[in-house]
């Protein structure tokens, strides 16, 4: 019996576990889930799934469980994957993750090839589904002999419209810490109309683009990490515009920028006196002293917020001006903010989340010479608080890839991400059976990429 070891059973693991459990009898798999909180995990898995206590930092436990597995799937935070990979390499086990491919993982490339192992990273939503769906269209454009001129891609984990009942139009569907720290890992980098662009963290949430998706209305997108590295990953050398971003509902980024500018998202130091602070004290700690002005007035003045701005509604709804005790003994500003957000942005019973992904391609038709716009979009709504759209779109690609590897239909080796046809074609085909289906549409126009239209609207000279 082939044993599949899943390490970590957090928010995004529910659908992965259910998928593998559903196929376990047919293929003779034994499913083992390793986690530190085994009692919580036992209540969320099937009766035939084994749950074991697992501490990734304990080499003995790690080696023992991995040695017995036929395939390992790590759902741990990315910083722990290299430890899992080390044990997988020691015992010649294939490894799948949904996390970004790190330099530490890349270091295993040569040895993985030599041993005939597959270390597949970025096999979730974003990264993962974004790669596969984009490469499907990019390759179809290239195979037809057209010249690709623009590639833009945006993804967002949001709240479904029927569960949207707060002024931020947002609820937590993935790791809240990552939400608070988003954008802090260096300047956002992309190329626009042949010009390299860099957006530092302090400007990231004020450099947004508006995007409309059929049947779901308007969204805003901000630049996501380093888009330039996807030029090589997607073979987009010479394409004038390459841009990847994150989606939120309009107004979110402008309000979030208040916390960025205050310093409330800083995770580099521990604050003094947190155990005695209220939410109001926390905000006030970043503001100038005034003997009579209120915290609200000082914040609005400091951040140049108009008295009738909808930003005020968002901030007050979060309760940041309340005298609610923080209740933490020690914390960084980012940890305090995360704690506050978790009280207000959690999915309530009956709530559903929503995943939105949107790609735009512009290419020059090789026969007519005209520019053609092509769009590909995906919207997935969750079932409940456990089987969320986030869990579904992260877990199912991993599950399908695991099945393809274990059944010998994928025989790739090395440290890879899913940009090759032999990976994305069968995975996307099966995902359609689960309602993860991209809608594509195209139209012929002579306009530029959205960026150029945007700067024209501001009266700026395009292409600069």
Buried (B, 14 or more C-beta within 10 A) or exposed (E): EEBBBBBBBBBBBBBBBBBBBEBBEEEEBBBBBBBEEBEEBBEBBEEEBEBBEBEBEEEEBBBEBBBBBBBBBBBBBBEBBBBBBBBBBEEEBBBBBBBBBBEBBEEBBEBBBEEEBBBBBBBBBBBBBBBBBBBBBBBEBBEEEBBBBBBBBBBBBBBBEEBBEBBBBBBBBBBBBEBBBBBBEEBBBBBBBEEEBEBEBEBBBEBBBEBEBEEBEEBBBBBBBBBBBBBEBBBBEEBBBBBBBBBBBBBBBBBBBBBBBBEBBBBEEEBEEBEEBBBBBBBBBBBEEEEEBEBBEBBBEBBEBEEEBEBBBBBEEBBBBEEBEBEBEEBBBBBBBBBBBBEBBEBEEEBBBBBBBBBBBBBBBEEEEEBBBBBBBBBBBBBEBEBBBBBBBBBBBBBBBBBBBBEEEBEBBBBBBBBBEEBBEBBBEBBEEBEBEBEBEBEEEEEBBBBBEBBEEEEEEBEE
